[in-house]
């Protein structure tokens, strides 16, 4: 997502995203749907209550106090996963209160994307979001109406429903519909065509969590690929698809890239490391 943060906010968001990824891996689709819906409700609350938002993001107030306020205000309204995620967020340091708002939104979206990760529809969701963004890019007036914060949210959501064909027609997946509806309900000064494109980019990034890009100097047998897939699955705690690429320059071993993480077990890398240790 194109969220620009600096300093403390960037570090706090990275920590929060790591914890949310663990929640996604350990939760069912129904649990993630509830978690996402509840975090979206918190997003709408904080978007409409700037004083509360500023207090919850105020680093001069002890984190325990801010977390306690969340428990006091929302403890009876949120399930434990959503309450824990929110308490962790407000206990962290934020450079601006708007950054806390963006963090809540990002975690809510990650939870909803997790539903598609669980049922195997994430690639379809990515495609639907991308195509909807292209439609809005061609229909500037429609994009403007859906993003118009001066209009009440419900009429804009009804317009979105008509564009998507109504919930009974299932022209798009429930995950796609939820993400677009929440973007319409809380536009935060952004155009929906841009939001749809950024959501498609986030879906692509989420899909990459489940793809291991493997480079080898020679082709692996099906048995070797199976063993590698099982080993990586145990290491990362989730099922991974392998995308294989031949690279003779590696000489031996494998290089694996999953998301932004690289596991370099190639012979060429080990030779380079050994060369650096030789006396000159």
Secondary structure as GFF3:
##gff-version 3
##sequence-region A 1 280
A	DSSP	alpha_helix	7	26	.	.	.	ID=ss1
A	DSSP	alpha_helix	29	48	.	.	.	ID=ss2
A	DSSP	alpha_helix	50	56	.	.	.	ID=ss3
A	DSSP	alpha_helix	63	74	.	.	.	ID=ss4
A	DSSP	alpha_helix	80	91	.	.	.	ID=ss5
A	DSSP	alpha_helix	97	119	.	.	.	ID=ss6
A	DSSP	alpha_helix	122	138	.	.	.	ID=ss7
A	DSSP	alpha_helix	140	147	.	.	.	ID=ss8
A	DSSP	alpha_helix	153	164	.	.	.	ID=ss9
A	DSSP	alpha_helix	174	185	.	.	.	ID=ss10
A	DSSP	alpha_helix	192	208	.	.	.	ID=ss11
A	DSSP	beta_strand	211	216	.	.	.	ID=ss12
A	DSSP	alpha_helix	222	236	.	.	.	ID=ss13
A	DSSP	beta_strand	241	246	.	.	.	ID=ss14
A	DSSP	three_ten_helix	248	250	.	.	.	ID=ss15
A	DSSP	beta_strand	254	258	.	.	.	ID=ss16
A	DSSP	beta_strand	261	264	.	.	.	ID=ss17
A	DSSP	alpha_helix	267	277	.	.	.	ID=ss18
###
